[in-house]
Amino acid sequence: MGESNHFYHSNHLIIIKQMSKLIITAKELRAISFPESPVIPVAMDVVGKHFKHEKKEDIMEILKAVLASPLEYKNDAVLGMIADKLLPKEELGEPEISLNTTGVHFNTFGAEHIEQGAF
């Protein structure tokens, strides 16, 4: 799982185990059907910050579950960031601006020098 360093101190062998940091690649996420940006960078960031010492197989199962049911994870403190990027965006109803159906009167100066088609 991790690397180990061996040290000798006062004729005693000391073994220090170092946990390796978990790295999930974009290629691995695409392999389990994650859509392209912006969810892949968010998922990689979340895994790197919150699951760095977990087994890759376990994290991939969690990510598959979030991908399958993002709505269930929307309110999760950690996985909610990933779920939010997987959910369809709610369209903000822009108010429709109606156009005038009648023209606006304006004064024309020098009308005798302007062709009728320009009006």
C-alpha positions in Angstrom: 0.0 0.0 0.0 2.6 2.5 1.0 6.3 2.9 1.0 8.3 2.1 4.1 11.6 3.5 5.2 14.0 1.6 7.4 16.1 3.4 10.0 18.5 2.2 12.7 18.6 3.9 16.0 20.6 2.5 18.9 20.9 -0.8 17.1 17.1 -1.1 16.8 15.5 -1.3 13.4 12.7 1.2 13.1 10.3 0.9 10.2 8.2 3.9 9.3 5.3 3.2 7.0 4.3 6.1 4.8 0.8 6.1 3.4 0.8 6.8 -0.3 -1.6 9.6 -1.4 -4.5 8.3 -3.5 -4.6 9.8 -7.0 -7.6 9.4 -9.3 -7.0 10.4 -12.9 -9.4 11.9 -15.4 -8.9 8.8 -17.5 -10.1 6.6 -14.7 -13.2 8.8 -14.1 -14.1 8.7 -17.8 -13.7 4.9 -17.7 -16.6 4.7 -15.2 -18.7 7.0 -17.4 -18.1 10.4 -15.6 -18.9 13.2 -18.0 -16.3 15.7 -19.1 -15.8 19.0 -17.3 -16.6 20.5 -14.9 -17.3 17.4 -12.8 -14.0 15.6 -13.4 -11.7 18.3 -11.9 -14.1 18.6 -8.9 -14.1 14.9 -8.3 -10.3 14.7 -8.5 -10.1 17.6 -6.0 -12.6 16.1 -3.6 -10.8 12.7 -3.7 -7.4 14.3 -3.2 -8.6 16.3 -0.2 -11.0 14.0 1.6 -10.2 10.4 0.6 -6.4 10.5 0.0 -5.7 7.6 2.4 -8.5 5.3 1.3 -8.3 2.3 -1.1 -8.8 3.3 -4.7 -11.3 0.4 -5.2 -13.5 1.8 -2.3 -13.4 5.3 -3.7 -14.2 4.2 -7.2 -17.3 2.4 -5.8 -18.4 5.6 -3.9 -17.9 7.7 -7.1 -20.0 5.2 -9.1 -22.7 5.5 -6.5 -22.7 9.3 -6.7 -22.7 9.1 -10.5 -25.7 6.7 -10.5 -27.7 8.8 -8.0 -26.4 12.3 -7.7 -29.6 13.6 -6.1 -29.1 11.3 -3.1 -25.7 12.9 -2.5 -26.7 16.5 -3.2 -26.7 17.5 0.5 -23.6 15.5 1.5 -21.0 17.7 3.0 -18.2 16.2 0.9 -19.7 14.3 -2.0 -22.4 17.1 -2.6 -19.8 19.1 -4.6 -19.5 16.2 -7.1 -23.3 15.5 -7.1 -24.0 19.2 -7.8 -21.9 19.1 -11.0 -23.7 15.9 -12.1 -27.2 17.3 -11.7 -28.8 19.2 -14.6 -28.7 22.9 -14.1 -32.0 24.6 -13.2 -32.8 27.1 -15.9 -33.4 30.5 -14.6 -36.5 31.9 -16.1 -35.4 35.1 -17.7 -38.3 37.5 -17.9 -39.4 37.9 -21.5 -39.2 41.4 -22.8 -42.1 42.2 -25.1 -41.4 44.2 -28.2 -43.5 47.2 -29.3 -46.0 46.3 -32.0 -46.4 49.9 -33.1 -43.7 52.2 -34.2 -42.5 55.2 -32.2 -43.1 58.7 -33.8 -39.9 60.6 -34.4 -39.2 63.9 -36.1 -37.3 63.9 -39.4 -35.3 66.8 -40.4 -34.4 67.2 -44.1 -36.9 64.6 -45.2 -36.9 65.9 -48.7 -33.2 64.7 -49.1 -33.9 61.2 -47.7 -35.2 58.4 -49.9 -38.6 57.0 -49.0 -37.1 53.4 -48.6 -34.8 54.6 -45.8 -37.8 55.3 -43.5 
